Amino acid sequence: MWLIILAFAATIVTPIWYSMAENDKYLLKYLCLILWGTTIMVFVDHTIGFLTEGGEFIELTLDATILGIAMLIVALIIWEIILLIKDPKKVLYRK
């Protein structure tokens, strides 16, 4: 389920970023990169686990759902830290 949650979030954020790419004041390119990187990492993890151990490719349990939500929250926290450090609207670090 965590693969589905992360892939869904990445596919939602990507067109939003692409439509605002000329003026990326919210640095959505970093959020896209984080989400797609995590989605690819989880896909590789699921694929290797499925090929070596067998079983289910997509786990549909409550634990897997909570893990997917937790990973999405961590991705958003990292993106917000990047926003605070870069401060694209010059709110925190006025010159």
C-alpha positions as CSV (number, residue, x, y, z in Angstrom):
1,M,0.0,0.0,0.0
2,W,2.9,2.3,0.6
3,L,3.9,2.1,-3.0
4,I,0.4,3.1,-4.1
5,I,0.3,6.0,-1.6
6,L,3.7,7.4,-2.7
7,A,3.0,6.9,-6.4
8,F,-0.4,8.6,-6.1
9,A,1.2,11.6,-4.3
10,A,4.0,11.9,-6.9
11,T,1.5,11.8,-9.8
12,I,-0.6,14.5,-8.2
13,V,2.3,16.8,-7.4
14,T,4.0,16.5,-10.8
15,P,1.4,18.1,-12.9
16,I,1.0,20.9,-10.3
17,W,4.7,21.6,-10.5
18,Y,4.8,21.3,-14.3
19,S,2.0,23.9,-14.6
20,M,3.9,26.3,-12.4
21,A,7.4,25.4,-13.5
22,E,8.2,28.9,-14.8
23,N,7.6,30.5,-11.4
24,D,8.4,27.7,-9.0
25,K,8.1,29.9,-5.9
26,Y,7.1,26.9,-3.7
27,L,10.0,24.7,-4.9
28,L,7.7,21.9,-5.9
29,K,10.5,20.5,-8.0
30,Y,12.1,19.3,-4.8
31,L,8.9,17.7,-3.6
32,C,8.5,15.9,-7.0
33,L,12.1,14.7,-6.8
34,I,11.6,13.4,-3.2
35,L,8.3,11.7,-4.0
36,W,9.5,10.1,-7.3
37,G,12.8,9.0,-5.7
38,T,11.0,7.4,-2.8
39,T,8.5,5.7,-5.2
40,I,11.3,4.2,-7.3
41,M,13.0,3.1,-4.1
42,V,9.9,1.4,-2.8
43,F,9.2,-0.2,-6.2
44,V,12.7,-1.7,-6.3
45,D,12.2,-2.9,-2.7
46,H,8.9,-4.6,-3.6
47,T,10.3,-6.1,-6.8
48,I,13.4,-7.6,-5.2
49,G,11.3,-8.9,-2.2
50,F,8.8,-10.4,-4.6
51,L,11.4,-12.1,-6.7
52,T,13.4,-13.5,-3.8
53,E,10.7,-14.4,-1.3
54,G,7.5,-14.5,-3.4
55,G,4.2,-13.6,-1.8
56,E,2.3,-10.4,-2.5
57,F,3.7,-7.6,-4.5
58,I,1.4,-5.0,-3.0
59,E,0.6,-5.4,0.7
60,L,-2.8,-4.2,1.6
61,T,-2.7,-4.1,5.4
62,L,-3.2,-1.5,8.0
63,D,0.5,-1.5,8.8
64,A,1.4,-0.9,5.1
65,T,-1.1,2.0,4.9
66,I,0.3,3.6,8.1
67,L,3.9,3.2,6.7
68,G,2.9,4.9,3.4
69,I,1.3,7.8,5.3
70,A,4.3,8.1,7.5
71,M,6.7,8.1,4.5
72,L,4.5,10.8,2.9
73,I,4.6,12.9,6.0
74,V,8.4,12.6,6.2
75,A,8.7,13.7,2.5
76,L,6.5,16.7,3.2
77,I,8.6,17.6,6.3
78,I,11.8,17.4,4.2
79,W,10.2,19.6,1.6
80,E,9.2,22.2,4.2
81,I,12.7,22.2,5.7
82,I,14.0,22.9,2.2
83,L,11.5,25.7,1.8
84,L,12.6,27.2,5.1
85,I,16.2,27.0,4.2
86,K,15.9,28.4,0.7
87,D,13.2,30.9,1.6
88,P,12.1,31.6,-2.0
89,K,9.7,34.4,-1.1
90,K,12.2,36.1,1.2
91,V,9.9,36.0,4.2
92,L,12.4,34.8,6.8
93,Y,15.6,36.4,5.5
94,R,14.8,39.8,4.2
95,K,17.7,41.7,2.7
